[in-house]
């Protein structure tokens, strides 16, 4: 018997950790993992609300979010491999060809 | 049980931020996803818990670890920009996190507690919903996956 707002608080904390990792990490793969962490935090609040409103459609949305996350991970990692091949680095600060 | 899994989640997330080497971050992310699967089970979403373990902790993280090992990624290096982000980002995110947590805990004092097994999200129920009400989005995601496969193949192909 846990209050639904505790789940939302946990989701907020996880999302903040994801945003923080996105900002402070200087490895493009770790930044990508932070995005996955944010998606997971949102999924947790989806499931908590589905349980709260007794509506199963929230869980179906989590299913779709997972599908999109899988597609995003495959394409993003392919882009990372392509970037590494041309620039020989994983540091996003060194991928600055478009910068003035 | 909620406190147990929640502590594992937050600990794994903080460990993800602390580790310098991407493979350590990936392993702590696997821990976070496993604990989230436990939380889904507590909320009665047993199908999603299984999918979380299979798709996220299984497939996606294997992909991550594979790419980390393929690229032979070393420990990350710090630059001036990352120090500035660390200096201002950590306090700002702490403030935002505390504020949102406080809002979530305070917003609905009359809200009822979530019961274990109050909503039974079995594979049968989810599948019925998926193939009746959400048939069109389901078909669209299949096209999305197809495009993602083609995109990954085209992007990762070696130029010749």
Interface residues (C-beta under 8 A of the other chain):
Chain A: X1 X2 X3 X4 X5 X6 X7 X8 X9 X10 X12 X13 X14 X16 X17 X18 X19 X20 X21 X23 X24 X25 X26 X27 X29 X30 X32 X33 X34 X36 X37 X40 X43 X44 X47 X48 X50 X51 X52 X54 X56 X57 X59 X60 X62 X63 X64 X66 X67 X68 X69 X70 X71 X72 X73 X74 X75 X77 X78 X79 X80 X81 X82 X84 X85 X90 X91 X93
Chain B: X2 X6 X9 X10 X13 X14 X16 X17 X22 X25 X26 X29 X32 X33 X36 X39 X40 X42 X43 X44 X45 X47 X48 X51 X52 X55 X56 X59 X60 X63 X64 X67 X68 X70 X71 X73 X76 X77 X78 X79 X81 X82 X85 X86 X89 X90 X93 X94 X96 X97 X100 X101 X104 X105 X106 X107 X108 X111 X112 X113 X114 X115 X116 X118 X119 X121 X125 X126 X129 X130 X133 X134 X137 X141 X144 X145 X147 X148 X149 X151 X152 X153 X155 X156 X158
